[in-house]
Amino acid sequence: MNERTGHQWTGATVTALLVAGLACLGASGVRPAAAAAADEAGTRSSEDQLGFWVGSWDCYGRSGSLNGTNTLEWRVGGRVIHESWRAVDDTFGESWNWFDQEERAWKQVWVDQNGSDLEFTGEPEGSGIRFRAERETPEGRALVEMFVRPIEHGWVRQTGTRSLDGGATWEPRYDLIYVPTGEPYDHALIER
């Protein structure tokens, strides 16, 4: 705890600040040529498994209405994906996503406009990545899952669920379809 300010730094806050500092020093929004070549060869590296998510997106909910926009860019020489989310209600947040070589797992640190943070760990599932985290809620300890995967038309689907009973049951929290910014969206094209 910082005695002057009374602020308690969490591991997620420190990690986010570290990654942000690295991004400022070596930021590049350009996807590395090696990653693009690996995709063409069908041999995506662990670090590039989330590359399908990079881009500027309009994000639509199950009803077909626009929920927000999201921009994801390669940073730190193509080792980190920075996310910048803004909802239509003007709530917003950012995340830093990277593949942890030691743990052989994806990591995400999410921070919202209120300074709330959440640390996810992700594993490949099918063609996507399933992220998991735990957090305290007014209802008690919650398990939180987020599943991001490519779908037809070059779009991306992100779903979120949570469990308040240790994973015995899960409740849906959101279901978003990512469409490239400015591209027309036809809700009927999506098989739910």
C-alpha positions in Angstrom: 0.0 0.0 0.0 1.2 3.5 -0.8 1.2 5.3 2.5 1.0 8.8 0.8 -2.0 8.1 -1.3 -3.5 5.1 0.5 -3.8 3.2 -2.9 -3.3 -0.5 -2.9 -1.6 -1.7 -6.1 -2.9 -5.1 -7.3 -0.9 -7.5 -9.4 -3.2 -6.7 -12.3 -2.6 -2.9 -12.0 1.2 -3.4 -11.8 1.1 -5.8 -14.8 -1.1 -3.4 -16.8 1.3 -0.5 -16.1 4.3 -2.6 -17.0 2.8 -3.7 -20.3 1.6 -0.2 -21.1 5.2 1.1 -20.5 6.6 -1.5 -22.8 4.0 -0.6 -25.4 5.0 3.0 -25.3 8.7 2.2 -25.7 8.3 -0.3 -28.6 4.7 0.1 -29.9 3.9 -1.0 -33.4 0.3 -1.4 -34.6 1.7 -3.3 -37.6 1.4 -7.1 -37.5 4.8 -8.7 -37.8 5.5 -10.2 -41.2 6.6 -13.5 -39.6 3.1 -13.9 -38.0 1.4 -13.2 -41.4 3.7 -15.7 -43.1 2.9 -18.3 -40.4 -0.8 -17.9 -41.0 -0.3 -18.5 -44.7 1.7 -21.6 -44.0 -1.0 -22.8 -41.6 1.4 -22.9 -38.6 0.3 -20.2 -36.3 2.5 -19.7 -33.3 1.1 -19.6 -29.8 1.7 -15.9 -29.8 -0.5 -15.5 -32.9 -3.5 -17.7 -32.0 -5.5 -14.5 -31.1 -4.5 -12.7 -34.3 -8.0 -13.1 -35.8 -9.3 -10.6 -33.1 -7.0 -7.8 -34.2 -8.8 -5.0 -36.1 -11.4 -2.2 -35.7 -14.8 -3.6 -35.0 -18.5 -2.6 -34.6 -19.9 -5.0 -31.9 -23.6 -6.1 -32.1 -25.6 -7.9 -29.5 -28.1 -10.8 -29.8 -30.9 -8.4 -30.8 -28.8 -7.1 -33.7 -28.3 -3.6 -32.1 -24.9 -1.9 -31.9 -23.5 -2.4 -28.4 -20.2 -0.7 -28.9 -16.9 -0.5 -30.8 -13.6 -2.3 -30.2 -10.2 -1.7 -31.6 -7.4 -4.3 -31.1 -3.9 -3.7 -32.2 -0.5 -5.5 -32.1 2.0 -3.8 -29.8 5.4 -4.5 -28.4 6.8 -5.9 -31.6 3.7 -8.1 -32.2 3.9 -9.8 -28.8 0.9 -8.0 -27.1 -2.6 -7.2 -28.3 -4.0 -4.0 -26.9 -7.8 -3.7 -26.8 -9.8 -0.5 -26.5 -13.5 -1.0 -25.9 -16.2 1.7 -25.9 -19.9 0.8 -25.3 -22.8 2.9 -26.7 -23.5 4.0 -23.1 -20.0 5.5 -23.0 -18.6 3.0 -20.6 -15.1 1.9 -21.7 -12.1 -0.2 -20.9 -8.8 -1.5 -22.1 -7.0 -4.8 -22.0 -3.6 -6.2 -22.7 -3.4 -9.7 -24.1 -0.2 -11.8 -24.4 1.0 -15.4 -24.5 2.9 -16.3 -21.4 5.7 -18.5 -22.6 6.5 -19.9 -19.1 2.9 -20.8 -18.3 2.1 -21.7 -21.9 -1.2 -19.8 -21.5 -2.8 -16.6 -22.7 -3.1 -13.7 -20.2 -5.4 -10.8 -20.3 -5.5 -7.8 -17.9 -8.7 -5.8 -18.3 -9.2 -2.3 -16.7 -12.4 -0.4 -17.0 -13.3 3.3 -16.7 -13.7 3.0 -12.9 -10.3 1.4 -12.4 -11.7 -2.1 -11.8 -9.4 -4.7 -13.0 -9.6 -8.4 -13.8 -6.9 -10.9 -14.7 -7.8 -13.7 -17.1 -5.9 -16.8 -18.1 -6.8 -18.3 -21.5 -6.4 -21.6 -23.3 -7.1 -22.5 -26.9 -10.4 -24.1 -27.6 -11.3 -25.0 -31.2 -10.3 -22.0 -33.3 -10.6 -19.5 -30.4 -9.4 -18.8 -26.9 -11.4 -19.3 -23.7 -10.4 -16.9 -20.9 -11.2 -17.5 -17.2 -11.0 -15.4 -14.1 -12.4 -15.1 -10.6 -13.8 -12.0 -8.9 -15.7 -11.0 -5.8 -19.2 -9.7 -6.5 -22.1 -8.6 -4.2 -23.5 -12.1 -4.8 -20.3 -13.8 -3.7 -17.2 -15.3 -5.4 -17.8 -15.6 -9.2 -16.1 -17.5 -11.9 -16.0 -15.5 -15.1 -15.5 -16.9 -18.6 -15.0 -15.1 -21.9 -14.8 -17.1 -25.2 -13.4 -15.3 -28.3 -13.4 -17.1 -31.7 -13.6 -16.4 -35.4 -16.9 -17.1 -37.2 -18.2 -17.0 -40.7 -17.9 -13.9 -42.9 -14.5 -12.9 -41.3 -16.4 -11.9 -38.1 -15.6 -12.7 -34.5 -17.9 -13.8 -31.7 -17.3 -13.1 -28.0 -19.5 -14.6 -25.3 -19.3 -14.0 -21.6 -20.7 -16.2 -18.8 -20.4 -16.4 -15.0 -20.9 -18.9 -12.3 -21.8 -18.2 -8.7 -21.7 -21.9 -7.6 -18.1 -22.9 -8.4 -18.9 -23.8 -12.1 -21.8 -26.1 -11.5 -24.1 -23.8 -13.5 -23.3 -20.8 -15.8 -25.4 -17.8 -16.7 -24.9 -15.8 -20.0 -23.7 -12.3 -19.5 -23.2 -11.1 -23.1 -23.0 -12.4 -26.7 -21.3 -10.0 -29.2 -20.7 -10.3 -32.9 -17.7 -8.3 -34.1 -18.1 -6.9 -37.7 -15.3 -4.8 -39.3 -16.0 -1.1 -38.7 -18.4 0.3 -41.3 -19.2 -3.1 -42.8 -23.0 -3.8 -43.0 -24.3 -6.3 -40.5 -27.1 -8.7 -41.1 -28.2 -10.4 -37.9 -29.9 -13.1 -40.0 -26.5 -14.4 -41.2 -25.5 -15.6 -37.8 -26.2 -19.1 -36.7 -26.7 -19.0 -33.0 
